[in-house]
Amino acid sequence: MNTIELITKKRNGNSLTKGEIEYLVMNYTKHKIPDYQFSAFLMAAFLNGLNKNETSALTKSMLHSGKILDLSAIPGYKIDKHSTGGVGDKTSLIIAPIVAAAEVNVPMISGRGLGHTGGTLDKLEAIPGFKTSLNLTQYKNTLKKCGAVLIGQTKDIAPADKLIYALRDVTATVESIPFITASIMSKKLAEGIDGLVLDVKTGSGAFMKKQKDAEELAASLINTAKSFKKKVIALITDMNQPLGNYIGNWFEVYESIQILQGKYVEGLSEISMNLSGAMLFLGNKVNSIEEGIELSNEMIKSGKAFKKFVEIVKLQGGNEFYILNPEKYPSTKYSEKIISSKTGYLQKVDTFNIGVASLELGAGRRTKEDIIDPKAGIIFYPKIGNRIKKGSVVAELYSDDKIKIETAKKLVEDSVTLSTKKTSKTKLIKKILK
């Protein structure tokens, strides 16, 4: 095959065959196609789109660029969850132990935060000693021992994805639904899963601001999962306000501990229970998502879910002392409360700016090289529809840097819109797609 001819074919709006896409991906991964040619292909595909067959072929080529785990020696179903990312989205830390406690395996390969959204790996690494860089043998052994494992992408898992994503990042081709689909699914399929629950966020703090775009991405992910004979459910969920109250790496571990110990947190509890319920349904443990929600609540009430979380932490090298005694975790040098200057109902939150404020405090990274402060973050108290009294605390900011607190304070203050009229609560789960 000729690379220039394939670029021309896609540039002219024609579809590529499975073999042609495989040729491009495999040769780029082996460094036989230079960056400038693959960049041209990415832009041609970005502008003209990829159909379902092309998206599936791209996913398959990226998947087969590395190892595909065989977990058949571990009894039972293997079900994972993927979220498209948001502010305060800590559901992985909550649902993995719940589902594992209910005896459905959770092999989870997660990512790091970049920009305004947090990453599961950064949250886990806020637990002293927690190792997210297990090799594939350790990954399998941990899953076999406790029914859950949470790691980052290894060099053996979909190496084409890492190379292609890095190129997409510098060629303005990130926001392509087929590319996003192939990137997510190539990693998830490599885990050796039987089924996948998708949490596709929409709103001011999500990558997909409009619900129709979130639904389009969900449909693409579902079609691709089904083309690989995997069971799949997608939930379109709200990201027009932070999920839960705590934002920042250790803060989110702390809130996850609270939920696993039985505390109800508005929004976060509902979405977490629906996700774990859907995972238990796909894992053939229950007959419906509703039954899965009931079983999830039982796992929390019985103490099994929290016990499982402690077990996961211990097996992955983390210091369980801080999970059992979270109040003993080191705190930041400085903190400041944001006080409401007037009375009103919370009408709107610019969640993107709340995420940026958290990043500003040291809880996130602008580049992959930035060092995260696990102690930094925000506690954001109100929910849309709540009445806020003048003089009440809206948020608390935590950082080791006083100047950063001032910058973040302005961002948080500007993120809140109050109304004199009563506003309604936000619908958290907008749609469930299968």
C-alpha positions in Angstrom: 0.0 0.0 0.0 1.0 3.6 -0.6 0.7 6.0 2.4 0.3 9.1 0.1 -2.5 7.4 -1.8 -4.3 6.6 1.4 -4.0 10.1 2.7 -5.4 11.4 -0.6 -8.3 8.9 -0.5 -9.3 10.1 3.0 -8.7 13.7 2.1 -11.2 13.3 -0.8 -13.8 12.0 1.6 -13.7 8.3 0.7 -13.8 5.4 3.2 -10.8 3.4 4.0 -10.9 -0.4 4.2 -10.0 -2.3 7.4 -6.7 -3.4 5.7 -5.8 0.2 4.8 -6.4 1.5 8.3 -4.4 -1.4 9.7 -1.5 -0.6 7.4 -1.4 3.1 8.5 -1.6 2.3 12.3 0.8 -0.6 12.3 3.4 1.2 10.2 3.1 4.4 12.2 3.5 2.4 15.4 6.7 0.8 14.0 8.0 4.3 13.0 7.9 3.4 9.3 5.4 6.3 8.6 6.7 9.7 9.7 4.8 12.1 12.0 4.1 14.5 9.2 2.3 11.9 7.1 0.3 10.5 9.9 -0.6 14.0 10.9 -2.0 14.6 7.4 -4.1 11.4 7.7 -5.4 12.5 11.2 -6.5 15.9 9.8 -8.1 14.3 6.7 -10.0 11.9 9.0 -10.9 14.7 11.4 -12.4 16.9 8.7 -14.1 14.1 6.7 -15.0 11.8 9.6 -14.8 8.0 9.9 -17.8 5.8 9.6 -18.7 2.9 12.0 -16.6 0.3 10.1 -13.6 2.6 9.9 -13.9 3.5 13.6 -14.1 -0.2 14.5 -11.1 -1.0 12.3 -9.1 1.9 13.9 -10.0 0.5 17.3 -9.0 -3.0 16.3 -5.6 -1.9 14.9 -4.8 0.1 18.0 -5.9 -2.7 20.2 -3.7 -5.3 18.4 -0.7 -3.0 18.5 0.0 -4.4 22.0 -1.0 -7.2 24.3 -4.6 -8.2 24.9 -5.0 -9.7 28.4 -6.5 -13.1 28.8 -8.3 -13.2 32.2 -10.1 -16.4 31.5 -8.2 -18.2 34.3 -9.9 -15.9 36.8 -13.5 -17.1 37.5 -16.5 -14.8 37.0 -17.4 -11.8 34.8 -14.9 -9.0 34.4 -16.7 -5.6 34.1 -15.1 -2.1 33.9 -16.4 1.5 33.9 -15.1 4.4 31.9 -15.9 8.1 32.5 -15.2 10.8 30.0 -14.0 13.0 32.9 -15.3 15.9 35.0 -14.7 17.9 38.2 -14.9 16.0 41.4 -15.6 12.7 39.5 -14.3 10.1 42.0 -16.7 7.4 41.1 -14.1 4.8 40.2 -12.8 4.8 43.8 -16.3 4.1 45.1 -17.7 1.6 42.6 -14.6 -0.6 42.2 -14.8 -1.9 45.8 -18.6 -2.1 45.8 -18.7 -4.2 42.7 -15.7 -6.4 43.8 -17.4 -6.9 47.2 -20.4 -8.2 45.3 -18.1 -10.7 43.6 -17.9 -9.2 40.1 -14.3 -8.7 38.9 -13.2 -5.1 38.2 -10.0 -4.9 36.0 -9.6 -1.1 35.7 -7.0 0.7 33.6 -7.3 4.4 34.3 -5.8 7.7 33.3 -4.2 10.9 34.8 -5.7 14.3 35.0 -4.8 16.9 32.4 -6.4 20.4 32.3 -9.5 21.1 34.4 -10.4 17.4 35.0 -8.9 15.1 37.6 -7.5 11.6 37.0 -8.1 8.4 38.9 -4.4 7.5 39.0 -3.5 10.9 40.7 -6.2 10.4 43.3 -5.0 6.8 44.1 -1.4 8.0 44.3 -2.5 10.6 46.9 -2.6 7.5 49.2 1.0 7.1 50.4 2.7 4.1 48.8 -0.2 3.2 46.4 1.3 1.7 43.2 -0.6 2.3 40.0 2.3 1.0 37.8 1.9 -2.7 38.3 3.2 -5.0 35.5 0.7 -7.4 33.8 1.6 -10.3 36.1 1.0 -8.2 39.2 -2.2 -6.9 37.6 -3.6 -10.4 37.2 -2.5 -11.5 40.6 -4.1 -8.6 42.4 -7.3 -9.1 40.5 -7.3 -12.8 41.4 -6.7 -12.0 45.1 -9.3 -9.4 45.7 -11.5 -9.0 42.6 -10.4 -5.5 41.7 -7.2 -3.8 40.4 -6.6 -0.2 39.4 -3.6 0.7 37.3 -2.4 3.0 34.6 -1.8 2.2 30.9 1.4 0.1 30.6 3.8 0.1 27.6 2.3 -3.2 26.5 -1.3 -2.0 26.4 -2.3 -0.3 23.1 1.0 1.4 22.4 -0.4 2.9 19.2 -2.9 4.9 21.3 -0.1 6.7 23.2 1.7 7.6 20.0 -1.5 8.7 18.2 -2.9 10.6 21.2 0.4 12.6 21.5 0.2 13.5 17.8 -3.6 14.4 18.1 -2.7 16.7 21.0 -0.4 18.8 18.9 -2.3 18.7 15.6 -5.7 20.0 16.8 -7.4 16.7 16.1 -8.4 15.7 19.7 -12.1 16.5 19.5 -13.0 13.8 17.0 -15.6 11.3 18.2 -14.1 8.4 16.1 -10.6 9.1 17.5 -11.9 9.4 21.1 -13.8 6.2 20.6 -10.8 4.3 19.3 -8.6 5.7 22.1 -11.0 4.7 24.9 -12.0 1.3 23.5 -8.6 0.1 22.4 -7.4 0.4 26.1 -10.6 -1.0 27.6 -10.8 -4.0 25.3 -7.1 -4.8 26.0 -8.1 -5.4 29.7 -9.8 -8.7 29.0 -13.2 -7.4 30.0 -16.6 -9.0 29.3 -18.6 -5.8 29.6 -18.2 -2.0 30.1 -20.3 0.7 31.7 -19.8 4.2 30.2 -20.3 7.4 32.1 -20.5 10.1 29.4 -20.6 13.6 31.0 -22.3 16.6 29.6 -22.4 20.2 30.8 -20.1 23.1 31.8 -17.4 20.9 33.4 -17.4 18.2 30.7 -15.6 17.9 27.4 -19.0 17.4 25.7 -20.8 20.6 26.7 -24.0 19.7 24.7 -26.1 16.7 25.5 -26.5 15.8 21.8 -22.7 15.5 21.5 -22.4 13.4 24.6 -25.1 11.1 23.1 -23.3 10.9 19.8 -20.1 9.9 21.6 -22.0 7.3 23.7 -23.6 5.8 20.6 -20.1 5.5 18.9 -18.6 3.8 22.0 -21.6 1.4 22.2 -21.4 0.5 18.5 -17.7 -0.2 18.8 -18.1 -2.3 22.0 -20.9 -4.3 20.3 -18.7 -4.9 17.2 -16.3 -6.7 19.6 -19.2 -8.7 21.2 -18.9 -6.9 24.5 -21.9 -6.1 26.8 -22.3 -2.3 27.2 -24.4 0.3 28.9 -23.9 4.1 28.7 -25.2 6.7 31.2 -25.4 10.3 30.1 -24.8 12.2 33.3 -24.7 15.8 34.4 -21.5 17.8 34.8 -23.0 21.3 35.3 -21.7 21.3 38.9 -18.9 19.5 40.7 -19.7 15.8 41.5 -19.8 15.6 45.3 -18.4 18.4 47.4 -14.6 17.6 47.4 -12.3 18.5 44.5 -8.6 17.6 44.6 -6.8 14.3 44.9 -6.7 13.4 48.6 -9.9 15.3 49.1 -11.6 13.0 46.7 -10.2 9.9 48.3 -11.6 11.3 51.6 -15.1 11.8 50.2 -14.9 8.3 48.7 -14.1 6.9 52.1 -17.1 8.7 53.6 -19.5 7.2 51.0 -18.0 3.7 51.4 -18.6 4.1 55.2 -22.3 4.9 54.6 -22.5 8.7 54.2 -25.0 10.1 51.6 -23.5 12.8 49.4 -26.0 14.5 47.1 -25.4 13.7 43.4 -22.3 11.6 44.0 -24.1 8.9 45.8 -26.8 8.6 43.2 -24.5 8.5 40.2 -22.1 6.0 41.9 -24.9 3.6 42.9 -26.3 3.7 39.3 -22.9 3.0 37.8 -22.2 0.1 40.2 -25.7 -1.1 39.7 -25.2 -1.2 35.9 -21.9 -3.0 36.4 -23.5 -5.7 38.6 -26.3 -6.1 36.0 -23.7 -6.6 33.2 -21.9 -9.0 35.5 -25.0 -11.2 35.7 -25.2 -10.7 39.5 -28.7 -9.1 39.3 -31.6 -8.9 36.8 -31.8 -5.1 36.5 -29.9 -1.9 37.3 -32.4 -1.2 40.0 -31.5 -4.5 41.7 -27.9 -3.6 41.2 -28.4 -0.4 43.1 -30.0 -2.3 46.0 -27.1 -4.7 46.1 -24.6 -1.8 46.0 -26.3 -0.2 49.0 -26.2 -3.6 50.8 -22.4 -3.8 50.2 -22.0 -0.4 51.8 -24.4 -1.0 54.8 -22.7 -4.4 55.6 -19.2 -2.8 55.6 -18.0 -5.1 52.8 -17.4 -2.3 50.3 -15.2 -0.3 52.7 -13.3 -3.5 53.7 -12.7 -4.3 50.1 -11.3 -0.8 49.5 -8.8 -1.2 52.4 -7.9 -4.6 50.8 -7.2 -3.1 47.4 -5.1 -0.3 48.9 -3.1 -2.8 50.9 -2.5 -5.1 48.0 -1.3 -2.2 45.8 1.2 -1.1 48.3 -0.8 1.8 49.9 -0.7 2.7 53.5 -4.1 1.7 54.9 -3.5 3.8 58.0 -4.7 6.9 56.2 -7.8 5.1 54.9 -8.7 4.0 58.4 -7.7 7.4 59.9 -8.2 10.0 57.1 -8.2 12.9 59.6 -4.5 12.2 60.2 -3.5 13.0 56.6 -1.2 16.0 56.2 -3.0 19.3 55.5 -1.9 22.3 53.5 -0.2 25.4 55.0 -3.0 27.7 54.0 -6.8 27.6 53.7 -9.4 30.3 53.1 -13.2 30.3 53.2 -15.3 32.0 50.5 -18.3 33.7 52.1 -21.5 34.6 50.2 -22.0 38.4 50.0 -25.8 38.0 49.4 -28.8 35.7 49.8 -30.2 33.8 46.9 -30.7 30.4 45.1 -27.8 28.8 43.3 -28.8 29.0 39.7 -25.7 28.2 37.8 -22.1 27.0 38.3 -19.2 27.4 35.8 -17.8 24.0 36.6 -15.0 24.4 34.1 -13.7 27.4 36.2 -14.0 25.4 39.4 -11.8 22.7 37.9 -9.3 25.4 36.8 -9.3 26.9 40.3 -8.5 23.4 41.7 -5.6 23.2 39.2 -4.4 26.6 40.2 -4.2 25.5 43.8 -1.9 22.7 42.8 -4.4 19.8 42.5 -4.0 19.4 38.7 -1.5 19.8 35.9 -1.4 21.9 32.8 1.3 19.8 31.2 2.2 16.1 31.8 5.4 17.2 33.6 3.7 19.3 36.3 3.9 17.9 39.8 0.6 17.6 41.7 0.1 18.5 45.4 -2.2 15.7 46.7 -3.2 17.9 49.7 -4.5 20.9 47.6 -8.1 21.3 46.6 -11.6 22.8 47.1 -14.6 21.9 49.2 -17.6 23.4 47.3 -20.7 23.1 49.5 -23.9 24.2 47.6 -25.8 22.4 44.9 -27.9 24.0 42.1 -31.3 24.8 43.6 -29.9 25.3 47.2 -30.7 28.5 49.0 -27.5 30.3 50.1 -27.7 32.8 53.0 -25.6 35.9 53.1 -22.6 35.2 55.3 -22.7 31.4 54.8 -19.6 29.5 53.5 -19.8 28.7 49.8 -16.4 27.0 49.5 -13.1 26.4 51.2 -9.7 26.6 49.4 -6.6 24.7 50.3 -3.0 25.2 49.1 0.6 25.5 50.2 0.8 28.8 48.2 -1.1 32.0 49.4 -0.9 33.7 46.0 -2.5 30.7 44.3 -5.4 30.9 46.8 -6.1 34.5 45.8 -6.2 33.5 42.1 -8.4 30.5 42.8 -10.7 32.5 45.0 -11.5 34.9 42.2 -12.2 32.0 39.8 -14.6 30.3 42.3 -16.4 33.5 43.2 -17.0 34.3 39.4 -18.2 30.7 38.9 -21.3 31.1 41.0 -24.6 32.7 39.8 -27.3 33.3 42.3 -31.0 34.1 41.6 -33.6 35.7 43.8 -36.1 33.2 42.4 -36.2 29.6 43.5 -34.3 27.4 41.0 -34.9 23.7 40.4 -32.5 20.8 41.1 -30.5 19.4 38.2 -31.4 16.1 36.7 -28.3 14.0 37.3 -28.9 11.0 35.0 -30.1 12.4 31.7 -30.4 9.2 29.7 -29.4 5.5 29.7 -28.4 4.0 26.4 -27.8 0.3 25.6 
